[in-house]
Amino acid sequence: MPVVKVADAQVHYAVSGSGHGPALLLVHGTGSVGAPVTWGSTIPLLDGDRVVIAPDLSGTDATVDDGGELTVEILADQVIAVIEDAGLGPVDLLGFSMGATVVAAVAALRPDLVRRLILVAGWAYTEGDEYLRNTFALWRRLGDTDAESFSRFVTMTGFGRGFLNSIGRDAVEAMTHNMTPTPGTLRHVDYDVALDIRPLLPLIRTRTLVVGCVQDATIPVEHSRALHDAIPGSSYVEIDAGHVVMFEKQDEFVARVREFIAAE
């Protein structure tokens, strides 16, 4: 797995697939499991005709750094470094949840590196939205005091009720282990609490697709609609799923992504 040094971080990233089109770079959301769990079942559906790059940013188990506070500038610099190190830019850049905030910053700050931008289940700011502020405050409190309750709460709000019932108890119990409150996860939560990228959104000129998730109980769909409104010329679609849309509605999600990056 390639590694690029960015300030104090050793950022790992995976490269798969082949093809002559632009590379697709996928950025994970909050959580120490990073790219392998977030994108493990999705990448094989996308890398048949293009190169797919999946970095693990600071806070994940794979990437080692100084353990300090994370900012959008720090994480955006890591994505920029991966694009430059891979030598495959400009790329089509997709971010999920926390990752959507990071790739939006990359597109605003380094438009030369981004051909298309896809923001999935993202948001622009936390302070001022009492639902998000309390969600992340509860994550932080449970992460510090009750690891099992943290994992169960994040699983419960990360997926639609119908999806959880459809996969059954054993699968739900297994999924709770994918979101444990490691120190890296809690660094991501602190990032989420402090986030405000509203000044960057009007700077985005890259062709952009915003994907909202109708049943999202983590980042309510109104935040995706607001991102769409704030980014000049962006396109918008909604998928009837909970927050982790690439698991719940994988085929529809992949179809939307492929359609957007293939369009002239």
Sequence and secondary structure as in RCSB ss.txt:
>XXXX:A:sequence
MPVVKVADAQVHYAVSGSGHGPALLLVHGTGSVGAPVTWGSTIPLLDGDRVVIAPDLSGTDATVDDGGELTVEIL
ADQVIAVIEDAGLGPVDLLGFSMGATVVAAVAALRPDLVRRLILVAGWAYTEGDEYLRNTFALWRRLGDTDAESF
SRFVTMTGFGRGFLNSIGRDAVEAMTHNMTPTPGTLRHVDYDVALDIRPLLPLIRTRTLVVGCVQDATIPVEHSR
ALHDAIPGSSYVEIDAGHVVMFEKQDEFVARVREFIAAE
>XXXX:A:secstr
  EEEETTEEEEEEEE   SS  EEEE  SSTTHHHHHHTTTGGGTTTSS EEEEE TTSSS B       HHHH
HHHHHHHHHHHT  SEEEEEETHHHHHHHHHHHH GGGEEEEEEES  SB TT HHHHHHHHHHHHHHHH HHHH
HHHHHHHHS HHHHHHH HHHHHHHGGGS   HHHHHHHHHHHH B TTTGGG  SEEEEEEETT SSS HHHHH
HHHHHSTT EEEEESS S HHHHTHHHHHHHHHHHHH  
